[in-house]
Amino acid sequence: MNLYWIVLLLAVIVEIAWAMSLKWIQMQPGVASIGTALVLTALNMLMLSYAMKGIPVGTAYAVWTGLGAVGITVLGILFFKDPASLSRLAFMGLVVVGIIGLKLTASSA
C-alpha cells in the first residue's frame, strides 16, 4: 500500500468524523461544533485531492464514499440505535466487496 492509499484511508476516517460532527451539531449547536465541521471539511477535501494524484479519480471517490458510508452506518448503529437489519448489513458487505475489487484492479503507482 503506497502513500496515496494511506492518505485516502485517513480521508475516509476524517469523512466519518465529519459526518458524525453533523449529528453532534444537532445535539450541541454552537460555534465550536460548526467550526469543527468546517475544519474537517477542509482537511477531508485536501486529503482526498492528494490521494487522487496517485489513484484513479473514480476509484478514489468510490472508496472514499463507500467506506465513509459503511463507517457512518456502523457508528449510527452503535451510537444512535439506527436499524441493524440483516439486509442492511449484507448490503454494506457488498459495498466493502466492491471497494476491495476496486483496490485490487486500480492501476495506481
Protein Blocks (a to p, Z undefined) as FASTA:
>chain_A
ZZklmmmmmmmmmmmmmmmmmmmmmmmgcfklmmmmmmmmmmmmmmmmmmmmmgcfklmm
mmmmmmmmmmmmmmmmmmnopacdfklmmmmmmmmmmmmmmmmmpccZZ
